[in-house]
Amino acid sequence: MSSPLLAITRSELKRRKFYLLWWAIGLIVLIAFIVLAYAAVKGQADQLNKAFSGLSSTAGSFFGASDMFTPVGYMNSQLFYITLPILFIILSVTLAGSLTSKDERHHTLELLLARPISRTRLLLAKMLAAIIIVATLGVITAGFTILCSLLAGLHISANHLTLTTLWTVLFSGAFGAIAFMLHAAAQRTRKAAAVAAILLSLGGYILASIGSMVHGIAWFAELLPYHYFDSSAMLRGHVPTGLIVYVAAMYAVALLVSIAGFRRRDIN
């Protein structure tokens, strides 16, 4: 007989199977479109890099690379620096926001808690379901990116592509952890959860991108998570220490605050 925690996890996954399917299809199509397009431009990579070299200090900072048509520069600027993070941030934030709030809106959370399961275990079951969904999409993303890069003639190590995808998913998921924390911890913070997570992510991206050009905000940009997200370095096999510290700290804080707040707050 399965435990209530696993039963709730399975139930959460079952009701989100089509959600998972459509996200998987969307990611596969997008990755194929972006990565396979490199085959059409790789013959003119040197000329294109020269043509875009003047953008290195301005527009190039918004794409995370100035060499946008080398294999690493292309994958970084077109896929890993902004496209995949935005998609996984949207996925994580919307998923995190629905894990508990949907049951509260439908007044089914009390029925779940009527089972022989504590609030902590219920919250862990919801978290586990979200982790499985995001991890599954991360594996699909990594596998299909490697396949398409081989077909397009992008000579980037499969290990480095896997490493970059892993940390992209972990980095993006941290904003979902923020949203989940705010949803679970208190009634007062629920309405601001998604907005806070999106502002921190997209606002951090904009400030990190222009921080190198505007001296006055450079110090502030260094306080934001996107400052440490260097997908170009990861595609070469190096994970920034600041990114590791941020991701570990954010998940730990989100877990502790979520559990502490959810255990003591009123359930509507």
C-alpha positions in Angstrom: 0.0 0.0 0.0 1.5 3.4 -1.0 1.9 6.2 1.4 -0.3 9.3 1.3 2.7 11.4 0.2 3.3 9.2 -2.9 -0.5 8.9 -3.6 -0.8 12.7 -3.7 2.3 13.0 -5.8 0.9 10.5 -8.3 -2.5 12.2 -8.3 -0.8 15.6 -9.0 1.2 14.2 -11.9 -1.8 12.4 -13.3 -3.9 15.6 -13.5 -1.0 17.4 -15.2 -0.1 14.8 -17.8 -1.4 16.9 -20.7 0.3 20.0 -19.2 3.5 18.1 -19.3 2.9 16.8 -22.8 2.2 20.2 -24.4 5.2 21.8 -22.7 7.4 18.9 -24.0 6.1 19.4 -27.6 6.6 23.1 -27.4 10.1 22.8 -26.2 11.0 20.2 -28.8 9.7 22.3 -31.7 11.4 25.5 -30.4 14.7 23.8 -29.9 14.6 22.2 -33.3 13.7 25.5 -35.0 16.6 27.4 -33.2 19.4 24.9 -33.2 18.8 23.4 -36.7 18.8 27.0 -38.1 22.5 27.2 -37.4 23.2 24.9 -40.4 22.0 27.7 -42.6 24.4 30.3 -41.2 27.5 28.4 -40.1 29.1 28.8 -43.5 29.0 32.6 -43.0 29.8 32.6 -39.3 33.0 34.6 -39.6 31.4 37.3 -41.8 28.4 37.6 -39.5 30.5 37.9 -36.4 32.4 40.7 -38.0 29.1 42.4 -39.0 27.7 42.1 -35.5 31.0 42.9 -33.6 29.9 46.6 -33.3 27.1 45.5 -31.1 29.3 43.8 -28.5 29.1 46.6 -25.9 25.4 47.3 -26.4 22.9 44.9 -27.8 25.4 42.0 -27.4 25.0 42.3 -23.6 21.3 41.4 -23.9 22.2 38.2 -25.7 25.0 37.2 -23.4 27.6 37.0 -26.2 29.3 39.2 -28.8 30.4 36.2 -30.9 26.9 35.2 -31.7 27.7 33.0 -34.7 30.4 30.7 -33.3 28.9 27.4 -32.0 29.1 28.4 -28.3 28.1 32.0 -29.0 25.1 30.9 -31.1 23.8 28.4 -28.6 24.4 30.9 -25.8 22.7 33.9 -27.4 19.9 32.1 -29.2 18.9 29.4 -26.7 20.5 29.4 -23.3 21.0 32.9 -22.1 17.4 34.1 -22.4 15.1 31.8 -24.4 15.2 28.7 -22.2 15.5 30.6 -18.9 12.3 32.6 -19.8 10.4 29.5 -20.7 11.5 27.6 -17.6 10.8 30.6 -15.4 7.3 30.9 -16.8 6.8 27.1 -16.4 8.2 27.1 -12.8 6.3 30.2 -11.6 2.9 29.2 -13.1 3.3 25.6 -11.9 4.4 26.7 -8.4 1.5 29.1 -8.1 -1.1 26.4 -8.9 0.2 23.6 -6.6 -1.6 24.8 -3.5 -3.8 27.8 -4.6 -5.8 25.7 -7.1 -6.8 23.3 -4.3 -7.6 26.2 -2.0 -9.8 27.9 -4.7 -11.7 24.6 -5.2 -11.9 23.9 -1.5 -10.2 20.5 -1.9 -7.2 21.2 0.3 -9.2 20.4 3.4 -10.1 17.0 1.9 -6.4 16.3 1.3 -5.5 17.2 4.8 -8.3 14.9 6.1 -6.1 12.0 5.0 -3.5 10.7 7.4 -0.9 13.2 6.2 0.6 16.3 7.8 0.8 19.7 6.2 4.5 19.3 5.8 4.1 16.0 3.9 1.4 17.4 1.8 3.6 20.3 0.8 6.5 17.9 0.1 4.2 15.8 -2.1 3.3 18.9 -4.1 7.0 19.9 -4.4 7.9 16.4 -5.5 5.3 16.5 -8.3 6.7 19.8 -9.5 10.3 18.6 -9.4 9.4 15.5 -11.5 7.6 17.7 -14.1 10.4 20.2 -14.4 13.1 17.5 -14.3 11.3 15.5 -17.0 11.2 18.6 -19.3 14.8 19.3 -18.5 15.9 15.8 -19.6 13.8 16.2 -22.8 15.4 19.6 -23.4 19.0 18.3 -22.9 18.5 15.2 -25.0 16.9 17.0 -27.9 19.4 19.9 -27.8 22.2 17.4 -28.1 20.5 15.6 -31.0 19.8 18.8 -32.9 23.3 20.2 -32.3 24.8 17.0 -33.8 22.5 17.4 -36.8 23.3 21.1 -37.2 27.1 20.5 -37.0 27.5 22.4 -33.7 30.7 21.0 -32.2 29.9 21.4 -28.6 30.5 18.7 -26.0 27.3 16.7 -25.1 28.5 16.9 -21.5 28.7 20.7 -21.6 25.3 20.9 -23.2 23.9 18.7 -20.5 25.6 20.7 -17.8 24.3 24.0 -19.2 20.8 22.7 -19.4 20.9 21.3 -15.9 21.9 24.7 -14.4 19.5 26.6 -16.7 16.7 24.5 -15.3 17.9 24.9 -11.7 18.4 28.6 -12.1 15.0 29.1 -13.6 13.3 26.8 -11.1 14.6 28.9 -8.3 12.2 31.7 -9.3 9.4 29.1 -9.2 10.7 28.2 -5.7 10.3 31.9 -4.7 6.7 31.9 -6.1 5.9 28.7 -4.3 7.3 30.1 -1.0 5.2 33.2 -1.2 2.1 31.2 -2.1 2.5 28.7 0.7 3.9 30.9 3.5 1.0 33.3 4.1 -2.3 34.6 2.7 -0.9 38.1 2.4 1.9 37.1 0.1 -0.1 34.9 -2.3 -1.3 37.7 -4.6 2.2 39.1 -5.0 3.9 35.7 -5.6 4.0 35.5 -9.4 4.6 39.2 -9.8 7.6 39.2 -7.4 9.2 36.2 -9.1 8.7 37.6 -12.6 10.0 41.0 -11.6 13.1 39.5 -9.9 13.9 37.4 -13.0 13.1 39.7 -15.9 14.1 42.8 -14.0 17.3 41.1 -13.0 18.0 40.1 -16.6 17.6 43.7 -17.8 19.7 45.2 -15.0 22.4 42.6 -15.4 22.5 43.2 -19.2 22.9 47.0 -18.9 24.9 46.9 -15.7 28.2 46.8 -17.6 27.2 49.9 -19.6 25.8 52.1 -16.8 28.3 52.5 -14.0 25.8 53.8 -11.5 23.8 50.5 -11.3 26.7 48.0 -11.7 26.8 47.4 -8.0 23.1 46.8 -7.8 23.2 44.4 -10.7 25.7 42.3 -8.8 23.1 41.7 -6.1 20.7 40.1 -8.6 20.7 36.4 -9.6 21.0 37.0 -13.4 24.4 38.6 -12.8 25.8 35.1 -12.0 24.0 33.3 -14.8 26.8 32.8 -17.4 25.6 30.2 -19.9 28.6 31.0 -22.1 31.0 29.8 -19.4 28.8 26.7 -18.8 28.9 25.8 -22.4 32.6 25.6 -22.0 32.3 23.5 -18.9 32.6 26.0 -16.1 29.8 26.7 -13.6 30.2 30.1 -11.8 30.5 29.8 -8.1 28.1 32.6 -7.5 25.4 30.7 -9.4 25.9 27.6 -7.3 25.6 29.6 -4.1 22.5 31.5 -5.2 20.7 28.4 -6.4 21.5 26.4 -3.3 20.5 29.3 -1.0 17.3 30.0 -2.8 16.0 26.5 -2.7 17.0 26.0 1.0 15.3 29.3 2.0 12.2 28.5 -0.1 11.8 25.1 1.4 12.2 26.2 5.0 10.0 29.3 4.7 7.3 27.4 2.8 7.0 24.6 5.4 7.2 27.0 8.3 4.5 29.3 6.9 2.2 26.6 5.6 2.1 24.7 8.9 0.8 27.7 10.9 -1.4 29.6 8.4 -5.1 29.4 8.0 -6.4 27.3 5.1 -9.3 28.8 3.1 
